[in-house]
């Protein structure tokens, strides 16, 4: 049993393959139109987060950035100290 059969999306994959086959046979204008139709179809699937979710996502990203900045700063200090220890004090 394939993963598509488990997901119940067998028909969707067949439709996508059929569209791709037709697109390969169409002129470049037909392929552009098909691409735009597919983009619009995907954009309709986008779900806008609620205000609470957006604030939560923003805080998670900012927290991650602060942690990464601290890690880079600590490594910079460590390598700077190791360089001075190895090669002596600067002139």
HELIX and SHEET records of a PDB file:
HELIX    1   1 UNK A    3  UNK A    7  1                                   5    
HELIX    2   2 UNK A   10  UNK A   25  1                                  16    
HELIX    3   3 UNK A   28  UNK A   43  1                                  16    
HELIX    4   4 UNK A   51  UNK A   87  1                                  37    
END                                                                             
